[in-house]
Amino acid sequence: MTTTLRIFFLFLAVCINLCAADTPSVWYTSKGDKEVTINVELYLSTTCKYCHKADAFFTELQANTPWLHIQRYVINEDKNALTRFNQLLSEQNMYDFSVPSVFFCNSRWIGFASNQTTGKDLLRGLTYCKNEIEKKGTLSPVTVNVLKRWAHANLFDSSMIEKPSAAKYIGTIALMDAFNPCAFFCLAGFFALLFLQEERKNQFMAGILFILTVGGVHYFQQAHASTFFGLFPLLRVPAALTGLFTFYLAGQYYRKRSSAHLFFLLTFLLAFMIQSYQQTCIMNWSYIFGQWLYNQQLNNAQLIAYQLAYQGIYLLFLFITLVFYILLIRMEFLAKFRNQLKTIGLLYIMAIGLMLIIYPLALANLVLSLITVLVLFVCGWILSRFRGQ
C-alpha cells in the first residue's frame, strides 16, 4: 500500500511539473522581453510558377525583416520535406498538398498571386501575430482564429484570375455573404419573429430591429476581428440566458400573455446571438471583402463609401424580405395560413433557444440548420392542423 501511494505521489508530482513547465512554441521564439521571432515554414515545388513568386517575396522579406525565421521545403525533391508537410496538414485537419503553402502561427496560407495582394496580406498576418504575441506573451487561440479566417479569405483572392470592377466585386461578395450556408438559422429566426407578430407596425419594427442588429454585429466582426474573437468566449453565459428567456417568452406567447416590449428585447437578443455565432464559420465572406479593401489604394472617403455599399447590399435581402412579407401576408390566400406560420415560428425560436442553452456553435452548422429548419416547418404545419381541429 505504501509503495502504491509513493508511486501515485511521484506520478502526481511529475504531472504538476509538466503542466507548470513552459513549453516553447514551434511557431515563435522569445529572446527576452518582447523580442519575438516568428517561425515560418514555406513549402514549394520546383514545377510551380507561383512558388517562385512566393520564394522571391520571402527572400526579399527575410532580408528586411529581422524578426522572421523562414525555413524552405521543396516537396518534390526532398522526401523529409514531404513528410513534414503531411504532418502539418494533419495537425490542421487538411488533406490537400497545394503549394505554395505558408505555415506560421498555427495557420496555413495557400497560393500566391502577387506581392501587392497576397504578399501584403501575408505581411499583415505576420505582423499581427508578432504584435499579439508580444502583447499577450503567448500565441492565443484568439490570434489563431483570426489568422485562420484571414488565410481562408486570402485563398479566395489568390485563386481569382480576372480582376472585376469595384462595383461588381462588392456586389458579388456581399450577396454571397448574405446567402452564406451558415445563415439558415439567422433567416429562420428572422421569419419566426415575423410569424409571431400580427400587427403590421410591430412586424416592421421587429424586422428593422433584427436587421440593424445583424448589420451591427456583421460590421464589428469584420472591422475588428481580433476584438470580436477576444470577446466571443464571454458570450457563452449570455447565450444560455437568452435561450432561457426565449423559452419563457414562448410560454407566455402560447398563453397569450406576451408583452410587446419583451418581444422586441427578444428580437434584439436573438439577432445578436445568432449572428455572433454564425460568424464562427471558417469561410467568412466579409473577411474576403476586408482583405480586398485593405489591398486597394483608397482614400478615407472611398473606404467609407465601399464599406457602406458592402454592408448595405449585405442587408438588402433582409429588407426586401421584410417588405414583401408585410405586403403579402395581408393577401387573403396567405392570411388563412397565419395559424400554421405562428406555430412554425414558435417552434423555430424554441429550437434556437435550446441550441443557445446546450451548444450555440451548432447555429453555424449547415447540415444541422438545414435539417432543423425543414423538420420543424413540417412539424409546425402538422401541429397547427391538429390544433385547428
Sine and cosine of phi, psi and omega as CSV:
sin_phi,cos_phi,sin_psi,cos_psi,sin_omega,cos_omega
0.00,0.00,-0.69,0.73,0.00,-1.00
-0.89,0.46,-0.66,0.75,0.02,-1.00
-0.89,0.46,-0.65,0.76,0.01,-1.00
-0.88,0.47,-0.69,0.72,0.01,-1.00
-0.90,0.44,-0.65,0.76,0.01,-1.00
-0.88,0.47,-0.70,0.72,0.02,-1.00
-0.89,0.46,-0.66,0.75,0.00,-1.00
-0.88,0.48,-0.75,0.66,-0.03,-1.00
-0.92,0.39,-0.56,0.83,0.06,-1.00
-0.90,0.43,-0.69,0.72,0.04,-1.00
-0.88,0.47,-0.66,0.75,0.01,-1.00
-0.90,0.45,-0.67,0.74,-0.01,-1.00
-0.90,0.44,-0.65,0.76,0.02,-1.00
-0.89,0.45,-0.68,0.73,0.01,-1.00
-0.88,0.48,-0.69,0.72,-0.01,-1.00
-0.89,0.45,-0.67,0.74,0.00,-1.00
-0.91,0.42,-0.61,0.79,0.02,-1.00
-0.92,0.39,-0.65,0.76,0.01,-1.00
-0.93,0.36,-0.58,0.82,-0.06,-1.00
-0.98,0.19,-0.38,0.92,-0.06,-1.00
-0.93,0.37,0.57,-0.82,0.04,-1.00
-1.00,0.06,0.96,-0.29,0.01,-1.00
-1.00,0.05,0.89,-0.46,-0.05,-1.00
-0.91,0.42,0.64,-0.77,0.01,-1.00
-0.98,0.20,0.60,-0.80,0.06,-1.00
-0.97,0.26,-0.22,0.97,-0.09,-1.00
-1.00,0.00,-0.24,0.97,0.03,-1.00
-0.37,-0.93,0.31,-0.95,0.10,-1.00
-0.76,-0.65,0.54,-0.84,0.01,-1.00
-0.90,-0.43,0.71,-0.70,-0.01,-1.00
-0.88,-0.48,0.57,0.82,-0.03,-1.00
0.75,-0.66,-0.28,-0.96,-0.03,-1.00
-0.91,0.41,0.94,-0.35,0.13,-0.99
0.85,0.53,0.43,0.90,0.13,-0.99
-0.98,-0.20,1.00,-0.07,-0.11,-0.99
-0.95,-0.32,0.72,-0.70,0.12,-0.99
-0.91,-0.41,0.82,-0.57,-0.01,-1.00
-1.00,0.03,0.80,-0.60,0.04,-1.00
-1.00,0.01,0.81,-0.59,-0.02,-1.00
-0.86,-0.50,0.73,-0.68,0.08,-1.00
-0.91,-0.41,0.88,-0.48,-0.07,-1.00
-0.94,-0.34,0.87,-0.49,-0.04,-1.00
-0.96,-0.29,0.83,-0.56,-0.13,-0.99
-0.77,-0.64,0.19,-0.98,0.14,-0.99
-0.67,-0.74,0.63,-0.78,-0.03,-1.00
-0.94,0.35,-0.28,0.96,-0.03,-1.00
-1.00,-0.10,0.06,1.00,-0.08,-1.00
-0.95,-0.30,0.88,-0.48,-0.05,-1.00
-0.93,0.36,-0.52,0.85,0.03,-1.00
-0.94,0.33,-0.44,0.90,0.04,-1.00
-0.91,0.42,-0.59,0.81,0.02,-1.00
-0.91,0.42,-0.61,0.79,0.05,-1.00
-0.90,0.43,-0.71,0.70,-0.01,-1.00
-0.90,0.44,-0.65,0.76,-0.01,-1.00
-0.90,0.45,-0.69,0.72,0.01,-1.00
-0.90,0.44,-0.64,0.77,0.01,-1.00
-0.89,0.46,-0.73,0.69,-0.04,-1.00
-0.95,0.31,-0.46,0.89,0.09,-1.00
-0.90,0.44,-0.72,0.70,0.04,-1.00
-0.92,0.39,-0.66,0.75,-0.02,-1.00
-0.91,0.42,-0.65,0.76,-0.03,-1.00
-0.90,0.44,-0.58,0.82,-0.01,-1.00
-0.93,0.37,-0.46,0.89,-0.07,-1.00
-0.95,-0.31,-0.01,1.00,-0.07,-1.00
-0.77,-0.64,1.00,-0.07,-0.09,-1.00
-0.93,0.37,-0.31,0.95,-0.04,-1.00
-1.00,0.02,0.22,0.98,0.06,-1.00
-0.94,-0.34,0.71,-0.71,0.14,-0.99
-0.87,-0.49,0.94,-0.33,-0.13,-0.99
-0.94,-0.33,0.79,-0.61,0.02,-1.00
-0.88,-0.48,0.81,-0.59,-0.06,-1.00
-0.99,-0.17,0.59,-0.81,0.05,-1.00
-0.73,-0.68,0.79,-0.62,0.06,-1.00
-0.96,-0.27,0.97,-0.26,-0.22,-0.98
-0.96,0.27,-0.37,0.93,0.00,-1.00
-1.00,0.00,0.04,1.00,0.03,-1.00
-0.83,-0.55,-0.31,0.95,-0.09,-1.00
-0.79,-0.61,0.91,-0.41,-0.01,-1.00
-0.90,0.43,-0.60,0.80,0.03,-1.00
-0.90,0.43,-0.58,0.82,0.04,-1.00
-0.90,0.43,-0.66,0.75,0.02,-1.00
-0.91,0.42,-0.62,0.78,0.04,-1.00
-0.90,0.43,-0.71,0.71,0.03,-1.00
-0.89,0.45,-0.65,0.76,0.04,-1.00
-0.86,0.51,-0.73,0.69,0.01,-1.00
-0.88,0.47,-0.61,0.79,0.02,-1.00
-0.89,0.45,-0.71,0.70,0.01,-1.00
-0.91,0.41,-0.63,0.78,0.04,-1.00
-0.88,0.47,-0.66,0.75,0.02,-1.00
-0.89,0.45,-0.65,0.76,0.02,-1.00
-0.91,0.42,-0.50,0.86,0.01,-1.00
-1.00,-0.02,0.04,1.00,-0.07,-1.00
0.84,0.54,0.66,0.75,0.04,-1.00
-0.85,-0.52,0.43,-0.90,-0.10,-0.99
-0.70,-0.72,0.12,0.99,0.05,-1.00
-0.98,-0.18,0.60,-0.80,-0.08,-1.00
-0.98,-0.22,0.59,0.81,-0.02,-1.00
-0.91,0.42,0.64,-0.76,0.06,-1.00
-0.75,-0.66,0.44,-0.90,0.02,1.00
-0.95,0.32,0.60,-0.80,0.09,-1.00
-0.84,-0.54,0.75,-0.66,-0.01,-1.00
-0.89,-0.46,0.84,-0.54,0.03,-1.00
-0.94,-0.35,0.81,-0.59,0.15,-0.99
-0.37,-0.93,0.55,-0.84,0.05,-1.00
0.78,0.62,0.66,0.75,0.05,-1.00
0.89,0.46,0.49,0.87,0.07,-1.00
-0.73,-0.68,0.43,-0.90,0.01,-1.00
-0.86,-0.50,0.77,-0.63,0.02,-1.00
-0.91,-0.42,0.81,-0.59,-0.10,-1.00
-0.93,-0.38,0.66,-0.75,0.10,-0.99
1.00,0.05,0.29,-0.96,0.06,-1.00
-0.40,-0.92,0.90,-0.44,-0.01,-1.00
-1.00,-0.05,-0.83,0.56,-0.01,-1.00
-0.33,-0.94,0.24,-0.97,0.05,-1.00
-0.90,0.43,-0.53,0.85,-0.07,-1.00
-0.97,0.23,-0.34,0.94,-0.01,-1.00
-0.92,-0.40,-0.97,0.23,-0.01,-1.00
-0.88,0.48,-0.69,0.72,0.00,-1.00
-0.87,0.49,-0.67,0.75,0.01,-1.00
-0.90,0.43,-0.65,0.76,0.02,-1.00
-0.92,0.39,-0.64,0.77,0.02,-1.00
-0.90,0.44,-0.70,0.72,0.01,-1.00
-0.90,0.44,-0.61,0.79,0.06,-1.00
-0.89,0.46,-0.70,0.71,0.01,-1.00
-0.90,0.43,-0.68,0.74,0.02,-1.00
-0.90,0.45,-0.70,0.72,0.01,-1.00
-0.91,0.42,-0.66,0.75,0.03,-1.00
-0.87,0.49,-0.71,0.71,-0.01,-1.00
-0.89,0.46,-0.72,0.69,0.00,-1.00
-0.86,0.50,-0.72,0.69,-0.03,-1.00
-0.90,0.44,-0.63,0.77,0.00,-1.00
-0.93,0.36,-0.62,0.78,0.04,-1.00
-0.91,0.41,-0.67,0.74,0.03,-1.00
-0.91,0.42,-0.56,0.83,-0.02,-1.00
-0.97,0.25,-0.67,0.74,-0.11,-0.99
-0.98,-0.19,-0.23,0.97,0.01,-1.00
0.99,0.13,0.01,1.00,0.00,-1.00
-0.34,-0.94,0.24,-0.97,0.10,-1.00
-1.00,0.07,0.98,-0.21,-0.12,-0.99
-0.99,0.10,0.38,-0.93,0.08,-1.00
-0.86,0.51,-0.52,0.85,0.02,-1.00
-0.88,0.47,-0.73,0.68,0.01,-1.00
-0.87,0.49,-0.69,0.73,0.00,-1.00
-0.90,0.44,-0.67,0.74,0.02,-1.00
-0.86,0.51,-0.72,0.70,0.00,-1.00
-0.89,0.45,-0.72,0.69,-0.03,-1.00
-0.89,0.45,-0.63,0.77,0.00,-1.00
-0.91,0.41,-0.59,0.80,0.03,-1.00
-0.96,0.30,-0.62,0.79,0.11,-0.99
-0.89,0.45,-0.62,0.79,-0.01,-1.00
-0.90,0.43,-0.67,0.74,0.03,-1.00
-0.91,0.41,-0.63,0.78,0.05,-1.00
-0.90,0.43,-0.65,0.76,0.01,-1.00
-0.90,0.44,-0.58,0.81,0.03,-1.00
-0.87,0.49,-0.66,0.75,0.01,-1.00
-0.90,0.44,-0.74,0.67,-0.01,-1.00
-0.90,0.43,-0.62,0.78,-0.01,-1.00
-0.92,0.38,-0.43,0.91,-0.06,-1.00
-1.00,0.04,-0.15,0.99,-0.04,-1.00
-0.96,0.28,0.75,-0.67,0.00,-1.00
-1.00,-0.08,-0.79,0.62,0.01,-1.00
-0.99,0.11,0.32,-0.95,0.03,-1.00
-0.90,-0.43,1.00,-0.06,-0.05,-1.00
-0.94,0.33,0.29,-0.96,0.07,-1.00
-0.93,0.37,0.27,-0.96,-0.02,-1.00
-0.87,0.50,-0.68,0.73,-0.03,-1.00
-0.89,0.45,-0.70,0.72,-0.01,-1.00
-0.92,0.39,-0.67,0.75,-0.03,-1.00
-0.91,0.42,-0.76,0.65,-0.03,-1.00
-0.87,0.48,-0.72,0.70,-0.02,-1.00
-0.89,0.46,-0.69,0.72,-0.03,-1.00
-0.91,0.41,-0.76,0.65,-0.05,-1.00
-0.92,0.40,-0.62,0.79,0.00,-1.00
-0.90,0.43,-0.65,0.76,0.02,-1.00
-0.93,0.36,-0.63,0.78,0.06,-1.00
-0.91,0.42,-0.57,0.82,0.06,-1.00
-0.91,0.40,-0.68,0.73,-0.02,-1.00
-0.91,0.42,-0.57,0.82,-0.01,-1.00
-0.99,-0.17,0.45,0.89,0.06,-1.00
-0.82,0.57,0.76,-0.65,0.02,-1.00
-0.84,0.55,-0.40,0.91,0.01,-1.00
-0.96,0.27,-0.08,1.00,-0.15,-0.99
-1.00,-0.08,0.18,0.98,-0.06,-1.00
-0.87,0.50,-0.69,0.73,-0.02,-1.00
-0.94,0.35,-0.49,0.87,0.07,-1.00
-0.90,0.43,-0.71,0.70,0.05,-1.00
-0.92,0.40,-0.64,0.77,0.02,-1.00
-0.89,0.46,-0.69,0.73,0.03,-1.00
-0.90,0.43,-0.64,0.77,0.01,-1.00
-0.88,0.47,-0.76,0.64,0.00,-1.00
-0.92,0.40,-0.63,0.78,-0.01,-1.00
-0.86,0.52,-0.70,0.71,-0.01,-1.00
-0.92,0.38,-0.54,0.84,0.07,-1.00
-0.95,0.32,-0.64,0.77,0.00,-1.00
-0.87,0.50,-0.55,0.83,-0.10,-0.99
-0.99,0.12,-0.11,0.99,0.02,-1.00
-0.97,-0.22,0.68,-0.73,-0.02,-1.00
-0.99,-0.16,-0.66,0.75,-0.04,-1.00
-0.97,0.23,0.66,-0.75,-0.02,-1.00
-0.87,0.49,-0.62,0.78,0.00,-1.00
-0.88,0.48,-0.72,0.69,0.00,-1.00
-0.92,0.38,-0.59,0.81,0.06,-1.00
-0.88,0.48,-0.71,0.71,-0.02,-1.00
-0.91,0.42,-0.70,0.72,-0.02,-1.00
-0.91,0.42,-0.68,0.73,0.02,-1.00
-0.90,0.43,-0.66,0.75,0.01,-1.00
-0.90,0.45,-0.71,0.70,0.01,-1.00
-0.90,0.43,-0.67,0.74,0.02,-1.00
-0.88,0.47,-0.68,0.73,0.02,-1.00
-0.89,0.46,-0.73,0.68,-0.05,-1.00
-0.90,0.44,-0.71,0.71,-0.01,-1.00
-0.90,0.43,-0.62,0.78,0.03,-1.00
-0.91,0.41,-0.71,0.70,0.05,-1.00
-0.86,0.51,-0.69,0.72,0.00,-1.00
-0.90,0.44,-0.64,0.77,0.02,-1.00
-0.89,0.45,-0.72,0.70,0.02,-1.00
-0.91,0.42,-0.66,0.75,-0.02,-1.00
-0.88,0.48,-0.71,0.71,0.00,-1.00
-0.93,0.38,-0.68,0.73,-0.07,-1.00
-0.89,0.46,-0.71,0.71,-0.04,-1.00
-0.94,0.35,-0.44,0.90,0.03,-1.00
-0.99,0.17,-0.67,0.74,-0.07,-1.00
-0.99,0.13,-0.43,0.90,-0.05,-1.00
-0.74,-0.67,0.87,0.48,-0.11,-0.99
-0.86,0.50,-0.69,0.72,-0.05,-1.00
-0.90,0.44,-0.69,0.72,0.03,-1.00
-0.91,0.42,-0.66,0.75,-0.02,-1.00
-0.87,0.49,-0.77,0.64,-0.03,-1.00
-0.96,0.29,-0.37,0.93,0.11,-0.99
-0.94,0.33,-0.60,0.80,0.00,-1.00
-1.00,0.07,-0.31,0.95,-0.13,-0.99
-0.81,0.59,-0.70,0.71,0.00,-1.00
-0.86,0.50,-0.40,0.92,-0.01,-1.00
-0.96,0.28,-0.18,0.98,-0.03,-1.00
-0.98,0.20,-0.19,0.98,-0.14,-0.99
-0.86,0.51,-0.74,0.67,-0.01,-1.00
-0.94,0.35,-0.75,0.66,0.08,-1.00
-0.84,0.54,-0.55,0.83,0.03,-1.00
-0.90,0.43,-0.70,0.71,0.02,-1.00
-0.90,0.44,-0.66,0.76,0.02,-1.00
-0.91,0.41,-0.61,0.79,0.07,-1.00
-0.90,0.44,-0.63,0.77,0.06,-1.00
-0.88,0.48,-0.69,0.72,0.04,-1.00
-0.90,0.43,-0.66,0.75,0.03,-1.00
-0.90,0.44,-0.58,0.81,0.04,-1.00
-0.89,0.46,-0.70,0.71,0.03,-1.00
-0.91,0.42,-0.63,0.77,0.02,-1.00
-0.88,0.47,-0.74,0.67,-0.05,-1.00
-0.94,0.33,-0.52,0.85,0.08,-1.00
-0.90,0.44,-0.64,0.76,0.06,-1.00
-0.90,0.43,-0.67,0.75,0.04,-1.00
-0.90,0.44,-0.64,0.77,0.01,-1.00
-0.91,0.41,-0.65,0.76,0.00,-1.00
-0.89,0.46,-0.57,0.82,0.04,-1.00
-1.00,0.06,0.06,1.00,0.00,-1.00
0.88,0.48,0.68,0.74,0.04,-1.00
-0.86,-0.52,0.22,0.97,-0.12,-0.99
-0.95,0.32,0.53,-0.85,0.02,-1.00
-0.97,-0.22,0.63,-0.77,0.00,-1.00
-0.89,0.45,-0.63,0.78,-0.02,-1.00
-0.91,0.42,-0.68,0.74,0.03,-1.00
-0.92,0.39,-0.55,0.83,0.02,-1.00
-0.91,0.41,-0.66,0.75,0.03,-1.00
-0.92,0.38,-0.57,0.82,0.08,-1.00
-0.89,0.45,-0.68,0.73,0.04,-1.00
-0.89,0.46,-0.64,0.77,0.03,-1.00
-0.85,0.53,-0.73,0.68,0.02,-1.00
-0.89,0.46,-0.73,0.68,-0.06,-1.00
-0.90,0.43,-0.69,0.72,0.00,-1.00
-0.91,0.41,-0.68,0.73,0.03,-1.00
-0.87,0.49,-0.68,0.73,-0.01,-1.00
-0.90,0.43,-0.74,0.67,-0.07,-1.00
-0.94,0.33,-0.72,0.69,-0.02,-1.00
-0.88,0.48,-0.72,0.69,-0.02,-1.00
-0.91,0.41,-0.60,0.80,0.01,-1.00
-0.89,0.45,-0.73,0.68,-0.02,-1.00
-0.96,0.27,-0.43,0.90,0.06,-1.00
-0.90,0.43,-0.49,0.87,-0.04,-1.00
-0.95,0.31,-0.10,1.00,0.04,-1.00
-0.97,0.23,-0.10,1.00,0.10,-1.00
-0.83,0.55,0.75,-0.66,-0.05,-1.00
-0.91,0.41,-0.52,0.85,0.05,-1.00
-1.00,-0.06,0.99,-0.10,-0.07,-1.00
-0.95,-0.33,0.95,-0.33,-0.09,-1.00
-0.91,0.40,-0.47,0.88,0.00,-1.00
-0.92,0.40,-0.47,0.88,0.06,-1.00
-0.96,0.30,-0.52,0.85,0.09,-1.00
-0.89,0.46,-0.72,0.70,0.05,-1.00
-0.89,0.45,-0.66,0.75,-0.02,-1.00
-0.88,0.48,-0.66,0.75,0.03,-1.00
-0.93,0.36,-0.64,0.77,0.05,-1.00
-0.88,0.48,-0.70,0.72,0.00,-1.00
-0.89,0.45,-0.63,0.78,0.00,-1.00
-0.90,0.45,-0.52,0.85,-0.05,-1.00
-1.00,0.03,-0.07,1.00,0.02,-1.00
-1.00,0.07,0.53,-0.85,0.07,-1.00
-1.00,-0.02,1.00,0.04,-0.11,-0.99
-0.82,-0.57,0.48,-0.87,0.14,-0.99
-1.00,0.07,0.08,-1.00,-0.08,-1.00
-0.88,0.48,-0.64,0.77,-0.01,-1.00
-0.89,0.45,-0.67,0.74,0.02,-1.00
-0.92,0.39,-0.64,0.77,0.04,-1.00
-0.86,0.51,-0.71,0.70,0.00,-1.00
-0.90,0.43,-0.68,0.73,-0.02,-1.00
-0.89,0.45,-0.70,0.72,0.01,-1.00
-0.91,0.41,-0.64,0.77,0.01,-1.00
-0.91,0.41,-0.69,0.73,0.03,-1.00
-0.90,0.44,-0.65,0.76,0.01,-1.00
-0.89,0.46,-0.69,0.72,-0.01,-1.00
-0.90,0.44,-0.76,0.65,-0.02,-1.00
-0.90,0.43,-0.59,0.81,0.02,-1.00
-0.91,0.42,-0.71,0.71,0.02,-1.00
-0.91,0.41,-0.61,0.79,0.02,-1.00
-0.86,0.52,-0.65,0.76,-0.05,-1.00
-1.00,0.02,-0.16,0.99,-0.08,-1.00
-0.85,0.52,-0.65,0.76,-0.03,-1.00
-0.87,0.50,-0.68,0.73,0.01,-1.00
-0.92,0.39,-0.62,0.79,0.05,-1.00
-0.89,0.46,-0.73,0.69,0.01,-1.00
-0.89,0.46,-0.67,0.74,0.03,-1.00
-0.87,0.50,-0.68,0.73,0.00,-1.00
-0.88,0.47,-0.73,0.68,-0.03,-1.00
-0.89,0.45,-0.73,0.69,-0.01,-1.00
-0.90,0.44,-0.63,0.77,0.00,-1.00
-0.89,0.45,-0.73,0.68,-0.03,-1.00
-0.88,0.47,-0.60,0.80,0.00,-1.00
-0.97,0.25,-0.68,0.74,-0.11,-0.99
-0.98,0.20,-0.50,0.87,-0.08,-1.00
-0.92,0.39,-0.30,0.95,0.03,-1.00
-0.99,0.12,-0.20,0.98,0.02,-1.00
-0.92,0.38,0.57,-0.82,-0.08,-1.00
-0.87,0.50,-0.61,0.79,-0.04,-1.00
-0.90,0.43,-0.68,0.74,-0.04,-1.00
-0.99,0.12,-0.47,0.88,-0.05,-1.00
-0.88,0.48,-0.51,0.86,-0.03,-1.00
-0.95,0.30,-0.21,0.98,0.05,-1.00
-0.99,-0.13,0.20,0.98,-0.11,-0.99
-0.89,0.46,-0.63,0.77,0.00,-1.00
-0.90,0.43,-0.65,0.76,0.05,-1.00
-0.89,0.46,-0.66,0.75,-0.01,-1.00
-0.92,0.40,-0.59,0.81,0.05,-1.00
-0.89,0.46,-0.70,0.71,0.01,-1.00
-0.90,0.44,-0.68,0.73,0.04,-1.00
-0.89,0.47,-0.69,0.72,0.02,-1.00
-0.87,0.49,-0.65,0.76,0.01,-1.00
-0.90,0.43,-0.68,0.74,0.03,-1.00
-0.91,0.42,-0.61,0.79,0.00,-1.00
-0.88,0.47,-0.76,0.65,-0.06,-1.00
-0.94,0.34,-0.49,0.87,0.07,-1.00
-0.93,0.37,-0.63,0.78,0.05,-1.00
-0.91,0.42,-0.67,0.74,0.04,-1.00
-0.90,0.43,-0.67,0.74,0.04,-1.00
-0.88,0.48,-0.65,0.76,0.02,-1.00
-0.89,0.45,-0.66,0.75,0.01,-1.00
-0.93,0.38,-0.58,0.81,0.05,-1.00
-0.90,0.44,-0.51,0.86,0.02,-1.00
-0.98,0.20,-0.73,0.68,-0.14,-0.99
-1.00,0.07,-0.82,0.58,-0.11,-0.99
-0.41,-0.91,1.00,0.07,-0.08,-1.00
-0.87,0.49,-0.47,0.88,-0.01,-1.00
-0.89,0.45,-0.30,0.95,0.05,-1.00
-0.91,0.42,-0.33,0.94,0.00,-1.00
-0.91,0.42,-0.29,0.96,0.01,-1.00
-0.97,-0.24,0.17,0.98,-0.03,-1.00
-1.00,-0.02,0.88,-0.48,-0.09,-1.00
-0.89,0.46,-0.80,0.60,-0.08,-1.00
-0.89,0.46,-0.73,0.68,-0.01,-1.00
-0.89,0.46,-0.68,0.73,-0.03,-1.00
-0.92,0.40,-0.65,0.76,-0.01,-1.00
-0.91,0.42,-0.71,0.70,0.01,-1.00
-0.89,0.45,-0.71,0.70,-0.03,-1.00
-0.88,0.48,-0.72,0.70,-0.03,-1.00
-0.88,0.47,-0.70,0.71,-0.03,-1.00
-0.93,0.36,-0.70,0.71,-0.02,-1.00
-0.90,0.44,-0.70,0.71,-0.02,-1.00
-0.93,0.37,-0.52,0.86,0.06,-1.00
-0.89,0.46,-0.72,0.69,0.01,-1.00
-0.91,0.41,-0.71,0.71,0.00,-1.00
-0.88,0.47,-0.68,0.73,0.01,-1.00
-0.89,0.46,-0.63,0.77,0.01,-1.00
-0.91,0.42,-0.69,0.72,0.00,-1.00
-0.92,0.40,-0.71,0.70,0.00,-1.00
-0.88,0.48,-0.65,0.76,-0.01,-1.00
-0.91,0.41,-0.54,0.84,0.04,-1.00
-0.93,0.36,-0.64,0.77,0.04,-1.00
-0.92,0.40,-0.64,0.77,0.00,-1.00
-0.92,0.38,-0.50,0.87,-0.03,-1.00
-0.98,0.21,-0.26,0.96,-0.02,-1.00
-0.98,0.17,0.00,0.00,0.00,0.00
